[in-house]
Structures are given as C-alpha cells and as structure tokens.
Amino acid sequence: MTKFEFTLIESGRKAKCAPNPDFPHGMSIDAGFKEMCIVDVPYPSDGCGVLRVDCPKCGIKVGYTVAGRIDDVRRVTLPCKQPHNQQIREPRRLPYGSE
Ligand SMILES: [Zn+2]
C-alpha cells in the first residue's frame, strides 16, 4: 500500500481575501499527466503556505498553494516518474467532487 506524506510549509501569513466561491467544497487539481497518482490531501489546510506531497514510490515532491480556507486543494494529481509519463493537457482546477 502506497502512503503519501504531507508537509505544510507555512508562509507565516494569513489569507486576506475571501475564498473563491467557485470552490465551496475545495478544489481538485488535475495536472494533466497521462500516468499519475490521484491523492486526497488534508483539507482544509491548517495554515497558509505550501502543502508538499511526497510520493513514497517514485520520490517526486509536488507543492500546492493552500490558504486554510474552504477553497483549498483537496485532491491532486502527481506526475509520478514512470517511463513514458507525459503531460497530455494543461493543468485544470476543478470543484472537488465534479471531476
Ligand atoms: Zn510516484
């Protein structure tokens, strides 16, 4: 069983503006890779900064901006380092649950 690691790198700031109303239950980020892992991350974040997601299988580390609000990322894709792994489209931000 693959276990992802999550590390919050706090910026020391607080979110100043209101959450984006397009993402009332969080955001899914689809990075558009042909071969990838889909990971549910801690939501909402405990603070404002960057959430780093580490894949224990291939070692890739990917950072996502978080603000401790309802529009934080909730599900992300990791472009795992595998042979023939290619990006096939632009990254997309989707409301959580709509993907
Ligand atoms: Zn991986």
Boltz pocket constraint, residues with backbone or C-beta under 6 A from the ligand:
constraints:
  - pocket:
      binder: B
      contacts: [[A, 37], [A, 55], [A, 56], [A, 57], [A, 58], [A, 59], [A, 60], [A, 78], [A, 79], [A, 80], [A, 81]]
      max_distance: 6.0
